[in-house]
C-alpha cells in the first residue's frame, strides 16, 4: 500500500474507533476527540503545549484521545465504565492513560477479557507465554471508582503512536 494510502487508512481508523460507555440506569452524554500536541514558543522563548484536532497524523506521530462525559440524569451514575478500543495501526503509549479516580484495566484479546497491565500475558508464535507490553493492548477500560453525580462531568485520556 502506498504511504499516502496507509496514512489515509490510519486517519480513518483513528476517528472510527467506537467507544463504549455503560452506567447502570444513567443518562450519560459522551464525546471523544483525537488531538495532536504542538510546541509553541513565545517572544521570551517560553514553551507552551497547544492541542489541536488531529486532522493529519503521520506514522511516528502521537495522537491524544480524550473521552468526556456528563451525567445528564437526576441520579448519580453508578458503575460508570468506559471501554476504548485502540485503533489498528496504532500503539498505546505506556503510562499515558488517566488513572486518578478510576480502576484502569487493559485487554489483549479485542476486549473479551480485561486485567491490570501487570497481570496480562500473551502467547508468542512458539506457544510460550510472556508478560504483555503496551504494544499488545487492544482496549483500555476505565471503571470510575465513585459515582458520577447529576450534572457532573469527567474525562479520561490516553496517547497512541501512529505506526
PyMOL commands that set and color helices and strands:
alter all, ss='L'
color gray80, all
select helices_A, chain A and resi 3-16+117-119+134-136
alter helices_A, ss='H'
color red, helices_A
select strands_A, chain A and resi 19-24+28-41+47-53+62-71+78-85+90-92+102-107+121-123+129-131+139-144+153-162
alter strands_A, ss='S'
color yellow, strands_A
deselect
rebuild
show_as cartoon
